[in-house]
Structure formats: C-alpha cells, structure tokens
Amino acid sequence: MALHFRQVDAELEIWIASSDDYSFVISNESQTGPGLHGDPGFVASYRPDFLNMPAAQVSGSPFSTFAEAERACNAFLNRLIIKG
C-alpha cells in the first residue's frame, strides 16, 4: 500500500497522508523564512492512530527533496506493517 500525500498548507509547506493505522506528515523546514523552523530539509514523521502518543521522526529526516521523504515514509510504513 502506497501513501498518497496531499498538501494541507501551502504557506507552511505541510503534506499529510494516512494508512489504515498510521498518519504521516512531511514538512519543509528551514532556519529562516515563513515556514517551520529547524534543520533545513523535508522532515517526515509518523504516529500510530491506535495509540495516543506524539509523532516520531522517520529515520533519515530531514531529507533533501520531497520525493526522498515520501519514499522513506512508504518504506517505513511497509516495515511497520510487516512488524505489526
């Protein structure tokens, strides 16, 4: 199952996607500018929908491109499904 991201905030550059059990968020962060501030790049995070816990970063964040972050989220989801 592939995640399909949709942009929810163009100004802040935030995209979301969800599977049956997990939610994923990708945000484009910079040290300055109008968006979220942090290490420059695309930060990917996930949260299990069935647990009341905060989001955790996907390994490798921040990524250089949105496509890299999207691939990492899909790979991470596959690992979660296999282990779950």
Sequence and secondary structure as in RCSB ss.txt:
>XXXX:A:sequence
MALHFRQVDAELEIWIASSDDYSFVISNESQTGPGLHGDPGFVASYRPDFLNMPAAQVSGSPFSTFAEAERACNA
FLNRLIIKG
>XXXX:A:secstr
     EEEETTTTEEEEE SSEEEEEEEEESSSSSEESSSEEEEEEEETTS    EE TT SBSSHHHHHHHHHH
HHHHHHHH 
